[in-house]
């Protein structure tokens, strides 16, 4: 049986800790209370302008603060976005894999390069155009249909599946 090394266990714990921190930070800093606090800080800074004579230190305070916050939030937001995108891909892959009429050729499509994705986009655009030309809205078309099959032959997907 496969066993995890001590170093790997420590690394996984650190990643889990960061994941929990990032999720919590996104919930806290993404809410209306955080926005109200940030807006209040900006208003307080603006109100302090006359006290500090609108000088360089006064301007440097807001510039430094917003730069630091922006720098840190970029990483938290990117982490959250990556996690949500991965979860969405897994859900879509499950839907594709579980539906007997769906083509499972698109599972993992997110790993294709830009040229391959453009090719698939053109392919599906052709499929949509064909669907518009060929009749009722409830008629379905598959990848095989877009590839040149007439659409009138019976589908043999069950025979192709293993």
RARAKA-V113793 format. One line per field, one symbol per residue. ss: DSSP state (@ for helix, = for strand, . for the rest). psi: psi as a letter, one per 20 degrees, with the letter a starting at -180 (. if undefined). A space follows every 50 residues. Layout:
ss=???
psi=???
This chain:
ss=.....@@@@@@@@@@@@@@@@@@@@@@@@..@@@@@@@@@@@@@@@@... .....@@@@@@@@@@@@@@@@@@@@@@@@@@@@@@@@@@@@@@@@@@@.. ...@@@..@@@..@@@@@@@@@@@@@@@@@@@@.........@@@@.... ......@@@@..
psi=qpqprgghggghgghggggggggghhggijrhghghggggggggghhigh gjkkahhghhghggghggggghhghgggggggghggggggghgggghiph iqpjiipjhiiqrhghhgghggghgggggghhhjbqhipqqrhhghjiqh iiqqqlhhhhq.
